[in-house]
Amino acid sequence: ANFEFPLVTKAGTRVQVLLNATTRRDEKNRVIGVVGIGQDITARMAQEQEYSKLIDTANAPIFGIDLKGLVNVWNKNASDVTGFTTEDVMGRHLVDDFITEDHKERVQEVFTKALDGQEAANFEFPIVTKAGTRVEVLLNATTRRDEQKHVVGVVGIGQDITARIAKEQEYSRLI
């Protein structure tokens, strides 16, 4: 079930096929062959690759979690901002491993709501860097769904607002 493979057409064009195969049997239940049903997923795969490229090259930290809160998306800008590479974070629990202790409960609540379809906009929280410092992030958390519209996780698009917050704090001290 769901075996992906490339297929070359008569015209020499390469297409990506998603194949499901099942055993074909005769009236005595003897195996006499295989029935395969294939679907051309070339366009979908190209779209997914474009989506991945867009995420990775975005000028904003973008990360995603699955239903268990484990990181499954981490773009280059998120790596640049935090110092953690994609390999460092994939499969790790975002809130438990990368959110400061004083904000874990609140951040988890935002992600839990997003997993229930209640998206959050302009949510501020600190994330821990590899160097052990904090980066302040302004985040929009959006529910991720599969093709059948089932919730599969959350994607967060952020903005590093550390410098802005530092300026605001300095301004407050001067007043």
Solvent accessible surface area in square Angstrom, and as a share of the most:
residue,aa,sasa,rsa
1,A,113,0.88
2,N,99,0.51
3,F,124,0.52
4,E,78,0.35
5,F,50,0.21
6,P,63,0.40
7,L,87,0.43
8,V,101,0.58
9,T,51,0.30
10,K,215,0.91
11,A,96,0.74
12,G,53,0.51
13,T,76,0.44
14,R,158,0.57
15,V,25,0.15
16,Q,31,0.14
17,V,13,0.08
18,L,27,0.13
19,L,48,0.24
20,N,61,0.31
21,A,55,0.43
22,T,87,0.50
23,T,61,0.35
24,R,136,0.50
25,R,118,0.43
26,D,29,0.15
27,E,158,0.71
28,K,140,0.59
29,N,100,0.51
30,R,135,0.49
31,V,92,0.53
32,I,96,0.49
33,G,26,0.25
34,V,107,0.61
35,V,67,0.38
36,G,45,0.43
37,I,126,0.64
38,G,48,0.46
39,Q,112,0.50
40,D,92,0.48
41,I,3,0.02
42,T,51,0.30
43,A,82,0.63
44,R,75,0.27
45,M,49,0.22
46,A,56,0.44
47,Q,128,0.57
48,E,83,0.37
49,Q,120,0.53
50,E,110,0.49
51,Y,101,0.38
52,S,65,0.42
53,K,131,0.55
54,L,119,0.59
55,I,19,0.10
56,D,67,0.35
57,T,98,0.57
58,A,29,0.23
59,N,147,0.75
60,A,23,0.18
61,P,10,0.06
62,I,10,0.05
63,F,6,0.03
64,G,0,0.00
65,I,3,0.02
66,D,40,0.21
67,L,106,0.53
68,K,157,0.66
69,G,5,0.05
70,L,54,0.27
71,V,3,0.02
72,N,61,0.31
73,V,24,0.14
74,W,10,0.04
75,N,2,0.01
76,K,118,0.50
77,N,27,0.14
78,A,2,0.01
79,S,22,0.14
80,D,94,0.49
81,V,32,0.19
82,T,7,0.04
83,G,39,0.38
84,F,26,0.11
85,T,60,0.35
86,T,45,0.26
87,E,146,0.65
88,D,41,0.21
89,V,0,0.00
90,M,81,0.36
91,G,48,0.46
92,R,98,0.36
93,H,43,0.19
94,L,1,0.01
95,V,6,0.04
96,D,84,0.43
97,D,60,0.31
98,F,1,0.00
99,I,4,0.02
100,T,16,0.09
101,E,138,0.62
102,D,103,0.53
103,H,35,0.16
104,K,44,0.19
105,E,149,0.67
106,R,112,0.41
107,V,0,0.00
108,Q,60,0.27
109,E,92,0.41
110,V,19,0.11
111,F,1,0.00
112,T,64,0.37
113,K,89,0.38
114,A,0,0.00
115,L,33,0.17
116,D,103,0.53
117,G,33,0.32
118,Q,106,0.47
119,E,101,0.45
120,A,26,0.20
121,A,76,0.59
122,N,103,0.53
123,F,23,0.09
124,E,65,0.29
125,F,2,0.01
126,P,1,0.00
127,I,5,0.03
128,V,41,0.24
129,T,11,0.06
130,K,117,0.50
131,A,92,0.71
132,G,59,0.57
133,T,82,0.48
134,R,109,0.40
135,V,14,0.08
136,E,30,0.13
137,V,5,0.03
138,L,33,0.17
139,L,1,0.01
140,N,65,0.34
141,A,1,0.01
142,T,53,0.31
143,T,14,0.08
144,R,62,0.22
145,R,120,0.44
146,D,51,0.27
147,E,119,0.53
148,Q,120,0.53
149,K,148,0.63
150,H,112,0.50
151,V,37,0.21
152,V,55,0.31
153,G,1,0.01
154,V,2,0.01
155,V,17,0.09
156,G,1,0.01
157,I,85,0.43
158,G,5,0.05
159,Q,104,0.46
160,D,65,0.34
161,I,4,0.02
162,T,50,0.29
163,A,69,0.53
164,R,101,0.37
165,I,29,0.15
166,A,52,0.40
167,K,147,0.62
168,E,86,0.39
169,Q,99,0.44
170,E,81,0.36
171,Y,139,0.53
172,S,74,0.48
173,R,168,0.61
174,L,137,0.68
175,I,147,0.75
